[in-house]
Amino acid sequence: MANIGGMTASHGRHYHNEDAPQISQQPICNEDFDPYEMQQDAYEESYYTTRQPQPEAKIEIYATTQAAKPSHERARSWTPWMGRSTDERVQRNLEKRFRNKWSFYHMRRVLWPRRMADTDPETSMRGYTAEFEEANSWEDPKGEVVKTKDGKYEYRNEFHQVRGKFKDTAVYLSPTHALPRRLVVQATGRVLASIEAGADTGDWIRTNVKGNVPAVLKISEWALGPLDRGRWWDKIHAALRMVLVSVPLQVMLAMPFSDWDSDSGMADTYTEFQGYHWDWPKYSINVLDEAPGLDGKPRRLGEHTVDVRRRSIRPHRIVVRKGDEWVLVDAKSYPSVRYVFISYQWKQFQTGANGEADQEKIQRMARQIATEKGYKAYWLDIQCITPENGLDKDHDVYTMCDIVRSSGLVAILLTEDTEKARMSWGSRLWTLPEGMLAPGDSVVWCYERATGVLHHDEVHKTEMTSSFWGEPDEHLYEGGSPIRSLAEHYSGLLTLSRLELLPSIINALAAQGWTNKQEGHSDLAYAVMGFLHYRLERNPEDTLFQNLARLSLSNDSDQIIERMVSILPQGLDSHTYLPDRLLDVDDSDLFRGLAFPDQFGTRLHGITPLCDVVGVAHADKTVIIDNAKAIHIRWKRFPRPIVERHRGMKKIIAAFFVAAGLWWLLWGLQLIIQWLPFWADWAGNGVKITNLAWLCGAFLIIAVLLSAAAPLSVRRLFGGKVEKSSPNLVAFEGVMPICELEKIVFGNNNGRLTYAPSSTPLCALPFARHPRERRGQEAHWISHPETTQDYLHNVLPRGHRLFTLVDMGDLSVSIFSAERPPTVALLCGREGGMVRAVLCSWRFENDCLYKETVIRVPSTVYESATPKGWLKVCLQTQNQARWKSMRGSK
């Protein structure tokens, strides 16, 4: 970390010295001072939060103290903003930030966003914090969000500085001060016009697309502009302009700030993201990285008396035949007795209105199939599972996979020999592991033709794919469906890799529309657990994703979570016939998509992770990653490009004209001002004044003639072949032709920028790539932006907008779609000679990055980026997480 006032900030550090310096948040200068809004924002920064340790405690806990803390009640004050209550301040701030008007903000003209239609701004923002209402302390293990009494939320940066801020518009983490700032996004004129016409604004501020081109280059391009039209009178027009600006250009080039002959400030790395997540993860790879228990010790080092993480060699109880009777016994007392595992669907055997199953019939069929198959024992859940609720019953249920593996045979009980009965059995969540984990490559199914008359037959696992689990033949998959692949794997016909196994299991369990899953329940995760080596202790508070992520991290799944971070999944509707109503029920979409190629056509095994997932966060679908290279994305305007240019003969000649014209101009002015009066007085009346005037005029005429070429010289000095460019990622909303974009960035169009050939899924559209060379080309919908909306109407996902990303390092342009502008690029994976960059938005109140989309960048970008440690990343978009929390809070 870094030293702040003599104190070293490090992860999880406590201070035992009573004289340790306090960490105080002092007023920090804004990087973009705003005189237009200084008075309006004064009440927002009227106090600063100070944290200091309590010396009485053995382990110091930071207490919150406030200076000039505002009251919730209205107080009299001579300043209008100090008398407002907290609710009034919050409401006033939201009204101010969502006014949908043009105004000046930080010395630039911006368009503020619009509040949601027919929605109060406080209500529209409430969804962001619905899941965090109970977290209000840094010392709370779930205290990822701290809300102060004045309505602000606090952010703690990597230097342990704490800053309070109202939550309103979208923000980014300033790379200059490591503090949250309101995000100002430059947008094209067409985007701004649509916003003014009533289109959805999102929650970010917009401004016009602007560059930072040197003034001398702007003047030169203005003078040379008519030459591009090619008509003869345009050439005369350009010549007059060149003469007009020749002398001012020479004067400006003589100034020290022109900097035309040097490339100072060249950076070797991209601007890094200054984030660091301080909170403990809920689960981590190493237990020392989790929050300690009440006794101060790691909480997961011990074991429970009955722990499902331990494997069962034998079931607790089985039903054994003794003479003419079948007796329930302790299985440990009969270690050599083989048994039949009985599988059935409770619903098929229900009789009467009370929903109870015909247990007599089930037990009769179990005894018959065990006898006819030559077994002396069987295992049946209604007889062998501990009836009392508790740890013993949980152990019997969640170690049932061990009971299946230890059995000699799996027998399926049906009420009739019909397709409906077989499909009904296959609709149970637990029948998939019971069928797949059965010993051998087949199972036995049976039904009663009459009371006491049993018919049984054998079916192979691969046959069960269609006959029992209902895999339709018309649904074709590349490489086979997940259920078919699992059936072949557990029959010994096919060997799935570690990386292929877990996605296939999850997809097979989730994609069939099981009838007995509950919303938000983790039974799917525990069913998956039965297929794997290492299991988890049961925690009913964990979400489905948290359980599946823990399973992956606990087992050797070949870094599947790390690969998942870099994947850009396809729409699931193209791969499954799962009804839409069940997509939100099982909540397994993140894992289900791993069994298929992503939007780039890459399968999971084709990605090499470049980061480490070190833990699972308290929030759903969120992980903690380490060793990921992070790059800040700039949105407010294009910086001045810093490049190293080739110094050829043309550039030397251009520099000569500039220097020569300037020399003659300065000498001419010096003759007129200093020497002409002296010579005239010394020579007397005999010398003609006209001769002296012609002498001085000759200097000025030669200077003007040489300076007339100044616009051409400036174009050459600031142009030429680029040999190296300072790396930076800059983006704007919308699209524009690359010739216009290059004029904004560099001042003129000289073919420096090119389209990336395979950076985003939009590169797969027709005529977006060069037919011979590996480079992109400008599609019709880019060169004619008025056709973009109609052309991409069925291409862009719902709610997505178009954004353009310019890589100033390799001078490439990528067009991507996302729900909101991402402010951080995480380099998390590598595939196909390219690096996967996960573009993320950021929320300061919970210090979380949200995965908005994924693009591909050259490997050179990875070498020029800076690695970061302990970042919190949600694998959903910010809008998805927001609406999920709003739905959950209802």
N, C-alpha and C positions, 0 to 999 in steps of 0.2 A: 504494500500500500504506500502511504506517504506520511511524512512527518507534518503535523499540523500543530504549531505552537509548542513544539517540544514533545508532543505525544504521538506515539506510533499507533496508527489504526490498523487493527488486524481482526480477522474473523473470529468472533466469539471471545474476545479478550475482556477481562474484568480488571479493575484497578483496585489494588489492595493498599495503596498508599493514600493516606488521608489528604496529603498535600498535592495529589495529582491535579493537573490543571483541568478546569471545567471546559466542556465542549460547548461553545456558545455560537449561535447563529447570528452574526452581525450583519448589518445591512450590506448587501453585495451589489455593486454597481451593475446595472443592466447593460448587456452588451449592445443593445440598441436603444439608447435613451430617447424618450418620447416626450417632447415638450407639449405636444398637443393633448396628451392624455395624463399629464402629470397631476393635474388637479382632480380629475375623475378617479384616478387610481390611488389617491393618497390614503383613503381609508383602508385599502386592501393591505398596505404595507405599514400600518400604524404601529405594529409591534412585532417582535421577533421572539421565537421560542428559544429558551435556554435550558439545557439539560446539565445537571450536575449530580455526582454520586452522593449517596447518604453515608456519612462516615460511621454511623452506628451499626450498620449491617455488616456481617462477616463477608458476605458476597454482595457487593454493591448493586443496588437496583436503581436505575436512573429514574429520578422523580421529575415530573414536569412542573416547571414554574413559569409563570407568565408575567411579562412586564406590560403594564397598562392594558390588562386583559379586559375586553369589552363585556358588558353585562347583557343578559338576555332581555332585560327590561329596558325600556326607553329611558335614557338619562339626558338631563339638560346639558347642553354644551354649546359654546360659541361657534364650533365648527359643525357644519350640517351633517357630516358623515359619522361623527363620533356619537351622535345621539340615536342612531338606528339600532334596532334589535338585531339578533343574529339572523332570524328569518328574513327580516327586511334587507339585510346586507346580501344574503344569498340570492334573494329574489331580484334585487337591484342588479347584482352582478350578472345573473342569467339574462335579464332583459337587455342589459347593455351589450352582452356578447352575442346574443342571437337577435340582432335588430334588422338584419338583411338590408343594410345600407352601405353606401360607400363612405369612407371616412379616412382620416390619416391615423396611422398606427405605426409607431416606431419609424417616423420620418418617411413613410411610404403610404401611398393610397391603396386601400384594401377594401374588399367586399366582405362584409360579415355574413355568417351563415344565417339561415332562417330556422325558426323553431318548427317542430313537427306540426302538421296541420291539426287544428282543434285539440292541441295538447299543451298544457302548461309546461313551461321549460323545466321546472323542478321535477314534474312527473316524467318528462321525457328523459331526464338524466338519472332517475331513480334506479333504473334497471342496471346501471353500472355498479351499484353498490348494494344491491339487495342481498347478496350473499355475504356481505361483510358487516352487517349492522351490529353484530355482537362483538366484533373485534375492535377494541379501542385502546389497546395498550401495547407498547413495544415488548413488555414482558410476557404477554399472552402467547402461548405456543402457536396459536393461530392468528396472532396479531399482525397479519400482513398489512392491514390498513389501520391507520390511526387518524381519527377524526377529532379535531379540537372543538372546544365549546363555542368558538366563533364561526363554525361552519366550514373551516378549511380542513384540507387533508395534508398530512405531513409526508414528506419524502426524505429518506436518508440516503445520501450518495456514498460513493466508495471511500470518501475521505471522512465519513461519519459526520458530515454536516447535515443538519436537519432544517428543512425549509417548509413553511406552511404555504399552501396555495389553494384558492378556490378551484373546484372542479367545474369546468364549463366546456370550452372548445377542446379540440384535439391538441395534443402536446408532443414535444420531442425533448430529448435530453441534450441540452446544449453542450457541445464538445469543448467550449471555451471555459465555462464555469461549472460544468457537471451539475446543473440544476434544470428543472423543467421549465420550458418556455412554450408559449402558444405557437402552434404550427401555422405558418403562413405558406401557402402553396401557390406557386406561380401557375397560371392556367392560360390557355390560348384564348383568343378573342371569341372563338365559336363557343367554347365552354362557358365563358363569362356571359355571353349573350343568352345562352339557354338558361342559365341561372337567373338572370334578370327577367326572363320570360316566364318563370315559375317552376323550373325543374328542381328536383330535389338537390339540396345543397350539402347534405352531410353535416358534419359538425366541425369543419375546418375553415379557416380564413383563406381567402383567395386574393391574388394580385396578378398584374400583368406579367408576362414573360419578359424578363430584362437580362441584358448582359452587362459586362464591365469592360467595354472596349476602350482603349486609349483615345483621348480626344483628337490627337493628331491623325489617327487612322480614320476616325469618323469624318473629319473634315476632308481628308484625301479621298475617301470613298464617295463623299458627296460631290466633289469636283469631278471625279472620273465616272460618275454614274451615267451620264448621257452616252458614253462610249459603248455601253452594253446594247444600246438600241440599234446601232449600226448605220443610221441615216446620216447624210452628209451635213445637214444642219445641226444634228446632234454633236458632230465632231467640233463644229465651230462653237457650239454652246459649251462643250467641255473645255475647249481651249480658253475661253473667256473665264470660266470658273477657275481654271488652274492658275491663270495670271492673278485673279482676284485673291486667291488664298495663298499665293506663293510666299509673300513676305510674312504674314501671320504664322505660317507653318515653320518658316525658318526661325522665327523668334521662339516659338513653342519648343522646337527641337533643341534649341540652345539651353532651355531650362533643365535643371538637374532632375526633375521628376519625370521627364519624358521617358528615360530608361530604355531607349530604343536599341542600344548597343550591348545590353547585358540581359541575362535571364536569371536574375537573383530570386531567391525564395524557392528554388526547386526542391520538392519534397521527394523522399524515397518511398514513403508509405502512405496509404490512404488515411483519411481522418478516422480515428478510432472511436468506437462507441464507449462512453465513459461509465457504463453500467456495472453494478455489482450487487448481488442479492444477499442480504444479511440474514434472512430468516432461516430457521432450521427446516429442512424438508420433513415431510411426514414419514417417509421411508427412504433409506439410503443404502448404497452398496455396503458401506462400512457403518456399523451401529454407532461409532463415535461421532459421526456426522449427523446424528439425530438428537433432538432435544432430550436432555437427561430427565429421569423420573423424579419423583418427589424426594427420593433419598440421594439425588445427585449422581446416581449410577446409570449406565446405559440400560434402557428398558427392555431390550429384546435379547439379552444374553441368556436369560433363564428359559426353562421349559415348564409347561403346565403338566399337571398329573396325567391328564388325557390330552394328548397333542396329536392333531391330524397330520402334522409334519412327519411323524414317524410311521413307517410302513407296518402293515399287519401281515405277519406270515400266515396266520390262520384266522378265520373269523372267531368272534367271541362264542357264538353258539351255532349249532347245526341240528337238524332233525335226523336221527339215526334209527334204522330199523332194528328192533330187538324182538326176534320171534315174529309174532303176528302184529306187533305194535310198533308205532313210530313215536319215538321219544325225543324231546328237546333236551340236548345235553351240551356240556361245555366242550367246545371243539378242541381245546388244548389237551383234553384227556384222550382224544382219539386222533393222534397226529398222523396215522397212516391211512385213515379212512378217506377215500375220495368222495366228492359230493358233486351234485348237479346244481348249478345256479339257475334259479327259476326267475324268468323275466316275463312280465305281463303288464297290461294296462288296467288300472283300477276302474276306469270308466266303463270298460267293456263288460265287467262282471257286476256292475251295479244292479241292484234289484230293489224295487219299491221306491216310494217317494222320498224316503229319508236319505237316499244316496249311499247306503251301505252296500258293500260288495258281498257277493255270495262266497264267503270264506270257505264254506264246506266244499264247494265245487273246486275252488282254487287248490285247496290242500289235497283233494282227491286226485285231481289231475297231476299234481306234483308227485304224489306217491306213485301213481301209475307210470309216469314217464321215467322216474328214477329206477323203478323195478324193471321195466321193459328194456332199458339201456344197460342194465347190469350193475347199477350203483346201489349202495346200501345207505346213502344219506343224500340230503338235499339242503339247500339254503333258500329260505323264503322270507322276504322282509317282514311280513305280518306276524311271523312266528319268531324270527331270530333277532330282529332289531330290538334294542332295549326300549320298552314301552314308555318309560318315564322320561319326560323332557329333561335334558341336562347334558353334561359333557359326554357321558357315555353314549347317549343317543346320537349326538353330533358326530362322535368318533365313528360310530357304525355307519352313519349315512355318508360321511365324506371320505371314508376309506373303502367304500363299496367297490372301487376300482381294483383294490387289492384282492377282494373276495372273488371278483370275476376272474382275475389272472390266476388265482390259486385253484380254481375249480377244474374239474375234469371235463365238464360239458356245460354249455349254456342251452337251456330249453326255453322256447317262447310259447306261452299259453295263449291261445286264441279261442274265442267263443264260437267261431264258424270259419269255414274255409271259403272266405270271400276276399276280394281285393280291398273292400272297405275295412274289414277287420285288420288286415295286414298294415294298411296305411294308418289306421288309427293307432296301432302299436308304435309305428315309426314316428308318430307326432310327438311322443314324449321326449322331453329334453334328455333324459338319462338313458334312453334306449340306444343312442348312438355309441356311447362308450361300452354299454353292455354287449352290443353286437360286435363292435370292432375289436374289443379286448378279449373276446372269447378265444379259448385255446384252439389252435388249428386254423383251418381256412374255411370252416363252416359251422353252422349252428343247427339245432333241431327245433322244428316248430310242430305243434300238435293242437288238436281240438277234439271234442267229444262228439261222436256221431250219435250216441245215445248215452244215457247215464251208465257210467262204468265201461263204455266201449270207446277206447281212445285210438285215434288215428294220428300217426306222426310221420314226418318226412324230414329230409335233410336239405338245406339250402346253403349254397356257397355265399361268402360275403360279397363278392362282386355281383352276384345275382340279386342280392338284397338291395343294391343301389336303386334299382327301379321298382322291384316288387314290394319292398317294405318301406324304403325311405323316399319313394316317389320322385326319383330323378327323371324328369321327362326326357325322352329321346330327342325331342325337337330343340332342346336347349343345348347347344354345342359350345364347348369351351376349348380353347387352345391348350393342349396338354391334358385335357380331361377335367371334369368337374372336381371340386374339392372332395366330395363324398366318394366319388369313384377312385380318386387318387388314394384316399385313406384306405378304402377297401382293398385295393391292390397292395398297399404298403403293409397292412396287417395280415394279408394273406401270403406274404413273402414273394409276391410277383413283381413288386416295384419297391425301390428304396428311396424314400424322400430324405433330403438333406435336413440338417437341423434348422436351416433357415426356411425351408419349405414346409416343415411339419406344423409349426405353430399357426401360421396363417391359414393353412388348410383346415386344421381342427376348428379354429374360431369361425371360419366361413361356413364350414359344414354344419356347425351347431347353430349358427345365427341365421343362415340364409333360407331355412326351410319354413319359417313362420310357425315356430313351436306354439302350442296352444296353452301351455301352463307357465309361461314366464310372466313375472310381475314387473311393472314399471319401476326402474331404479334398483331392482334386485340384482344380487351378484351370483345367482345360481348358475348362470352361464359360465362365470369364471371358475366356479368350483367343479363344474362338469369338465371344463378344459383341464383343470388341475389333475383330473384322474388319468389323463394321457401322459403326463410328464413325470420326470424323475423326482424333482424336489417340489414340495408342496408348501402351502402357506397356512399359518394359523388363521382361524376364522375370525373375521371382524365385520359385524353387520353394518358398521358405519362406512365402510369403504365402498367406493363406487365401482362400477364394472371396469372402467379403464384403470383405476388404481390397482385392482386385483390382477388384471391381465398384464399390466406393466410390471408388477412385482413378480409375477410368474416368469415373465421373460427375463428379468434381471437375475432371478434366483437360479434359473436353469441356463444351460449353455445353449442359447438360441442364436448364437453367432451375431450378436449385437443387433438384434432386430429392432429395438427401440431407437438406437442410433440411426439406423437406416430409415426408420419411419419418419424421423425428423425431416429428412431430405426428400421424401417422396411427395409427388403431387398426384393424388389419387384421381382415378376416373370417376364419373358418375356411376353410382351403384346400379341404377336402373338398367344399364346396358348389360349387366352381367347376372342379374338375378330376377326371379319372379316374385320376390318378397313383396307383399302388398305395402303400399305407402303408409298405411295406418300403423304398421309394425316397425317402420324405420326408426321412429322416435322411441318405441317401446324397449327394444333390446339395446339401443345405444352402443352398438358395436361397430359402427361404420368405419372408424379409424383403423381397426384391425382387419375388417372384412375386405377392404380394398387392397390389402397387401398380397392377396392371392392372385392378383391380376396385374397386367402391365399398367403403368401410370400414364399420365397424359403425354409424356415424352416417349411412350412405347418401351420403357425400361422396366424390367422386373426387379424385385427386391434384391436378388443376389447380384445384380449388376452394379450396385452402388457400394462403394468402399467408404465407410464412415471416416470422417475427419474430426469428430468430436467425441466426447464421452458423456453418457448419461449417468450421473452420479446419484440421482435420487428422484423420488416422486413427490410432488408438492401437495399441499393440503387441498388446493383447488382441483377440480376435476379436469382431466385431460391435460395436465400440466406437469412438466418435468423440470429438473435442474440439470443443466449441462455445463461441462467444463472443457477447457482447451479448444473452444471454438473461436475462430478468427471473426471479429466483428467490425463492420465498417459503417460509419455514419453516412446517411443519405441527405444531401442538402436540397432544400425545396424553395427557399425564399428568393433566390436569384442566382444566375450563373456568375461565378467568380471570374476574375481576369485569368485567362489561360497562361500558364507559365510553361514555356517550351524551350527546348534547345534546337536551334535551326542550323541547317547546313550553311557554312560560310563559303559560298562559291564566288566566282568572278563577278557575277551580276550584282551580288550583294556588296562587293567591294567597290564596284563602280557607283552604285547607288549611294554608298557612304561618302564617296569622293564628291559627288555632286552636292550632297548636303553640306559637307565641310567647306567646299569651295564657294558655294553660294553664300554661306554664312560669313566666310572670310571677307569676300568682296563687299558684302552688305555692311559689315562692321567697319571696314576701312573707309567706305564711302561716308558713313555717318560720322566717323571720327574726323575726316577731312572737312566736312561741312561745319561741324560744331567747334572743333578745336583749332585746326590749322588754317582754314580759309580766312577767318578774321585776322590772324597773325600775318599771313603772307600778304594780304591786301594792304595792311598798314605798313609793312616793311618795304614793299615794292614801290609804294607811292602811287601818284596819279598816272605815271607813265605806263603802267602795266594795265592792259585791258582786263576789266573784271569778267568779261565774257569768256576769256581763256580759262580763268580759274573755275568759272562755272561749268565749262565743258569738261574740265578735268574731273571735278567732283561728280558731274553727271555721268561720266563714263564709268566710274566705279559703280554707281547705283544701277546703271543700265546692265552692265555685265552681271551684277548681283541678281537683278530681277530675271535676266535670261537664264542664269544657272538655277535660280530658285523656282522657275516655272516648272521644272521637272520634279519639284519636291513631292507632289502627290504620287507620281510614279515611283520615286525613290522610297517614300514611306511604305507604299504597298509592297515593295520588294524587301525592305528592311523588316517588316512585320510578317512577311510571308515566307515563301521558300519551303524546302523540304523539312518536315518535322522529324528530328532524330530521337527526341525524348520529350515526354510530356509529364507534368506533375500529376500524380494520380488523384482522382477525386470522383465521387459519384454525385451527379446532379440530376434532378428529375423535375418534370412538370406534368400537369394534368392535360390530357388531350394529345392530339397528334398534329404535326405540321410537316410540310415537305422539307427534306434534309437540306436543300439549298437555303431556305429561309432560316432554318435552325443554325446553320453554320455562320450565316451573317450575324445572327444574334450573339453567338459564342465568340467568334473570331473577328467579326467586323466585315468580312467578305467571304465569298464562296470560292474556295480553292481546292475542293475535293479532299479535304482532310478527314471528314467524318464518313463512316461507312456503316451500313446496317449489319448487325450481328447475324450470322447465317442460321444459327440453331439455338438461340437463347431462350425463346419462349414458345409455347404451343401455337401462337399465331404465326410462327415461321412456317408452319405446315400448310398455310393457306395458299391457294394458287398464285403463281407469279411473285412470290415473296422471296425467292432465292434465285441466284444466277444459274443459268442452265449448265455452265461449264466450270466456272471458278467457285471455290468455297467461300462465298460471300453473299450477303443479302442484297436485295434490290428493292427499289421503291414500288410498292403495289399501288394500284389505281386508287384504292380507298384512302391512301395516305396523301398522294399528290392532289387528290380532290376531296378534301375533308368533308365537303357537303354530302358526299355519298357514304360516309363511314357508318352512320347509324343504320341505314337501310341494308348495307352490305353485311354488317356484322350482327344483324338483329337476331339470327338464330345460332350465332357462334358464341357470343359472350354469355357466360352464366348469369343467372338472374341476380340483379343487384350490383353487377360489376361495372366498373368504369375503365376507360383507357388511360394509361399513363405512359410516358416516355422517359426512359432512363438513359442518360449520357455518361459513358465512362470516359473521363478525361485522361485516363492513363493510357488506354489502347485506342482511344478516339473511336469508339463504337457506339451505336445507337440500338437500343432494344425497346420494343413496344410490348407492354404486358397489360393484363387486366387484373383488377383487384377491387374489393369493396371499398377500400379507403387507402390513402397514400401511406406506404410503409416508410419508416424512418431509419431502419437498421437492416443491414444485410449480413446474415450469419453464414459463413462458409462451413458447411457441415458434412459435405459428401463429395465424392468424385466418381464419375462414370463417363465412359466413352471419350476420354481425353479432355473432358471439361469438368469444372467444379460446380457443384450445386450450391446456389446462394439462396437461402431462405429469407425472403423479404418480410419483415415484421413491423407492425405498428407497436406503440408503447403506451402504457398507462402508468402514470407516476404514482397513483395512490396505493397500488399494490405491487409496483415495480415489476411489471410483467410484460414480456414481449409476446405478441400474438401473431401467429403464422398466417400471413395474408396470401402469399403465393410463393412459388419457387421458380427461379430462372437459372440458366446455365451461363457461366462466365469462363473465360480462358484461365488456364492454370497459372499464368503470370500474375493474375489478380491475387491468388492465394499467397504467392511469395511476397507480395507488397502489403499484406494486411497484418494486423497485430492480434495475437491471441488474447482471449479474455477468459477469466475463470468465474464460475458460479453465476450463471445467468438463468433466470426463470423464464421458461418458454411454454406458452400454451399452444397446443397443436390444433386449435381451432382459430378461426378468425375472430377479431374483436366483436363483430356484430353477432356471430353465432354464440359466443360466450355471453354477450349482453342479453340476447333474447332468451337464452336458456335460463339465465338467472331471473329474468322478469317472469317467465313462465313458472319457475319454481317458487317464486315469492307470492304467487297468487293463492 
